[in-house]
Amino acid sequence: MADWPYNTAQWKRLRLLKLGADPMCEPCVDAGRITLANTVDHVVPVSTGGPAFPSLDGLTSMCASCHSQKTARGVEAGAVRTTRKLQPRKGCDANGNPLDPAHPWAGKSLRAAPLKTDSPLNPQLVSRRRG
């Protein structure tokens, strides 16, 4: 983090302002987890032409884990991955919904079907068989 713009006083002030405004990791909050943020990430990377000192809406508060995962999926990963599309986020939120909005199950209700009364998985039936 020693390269411009990250070594400037202006960035350090902007980073502290963003962490003060949004102290929780935004991707973790989206996934239903509570994690303190310690990193500020550009929504549009500086390396792809994004502004070095954007408004707070152009920044994302993140924990180190989420920032590492985002960087590994994105164009910041280097020449090996720049020809690929942005890799989807893996996992699901606290309600079991996929984090990737392009996932085939995104937005669908995933309710478990009720157990049939003659099902071997029915706890009442299992206890009667054992008894």
Beta strands, then each sheet from edge to edge (+ up, - down):
strand 1: 39-42
strand 2: 59-62
sheet 1: 1+ 2-
end
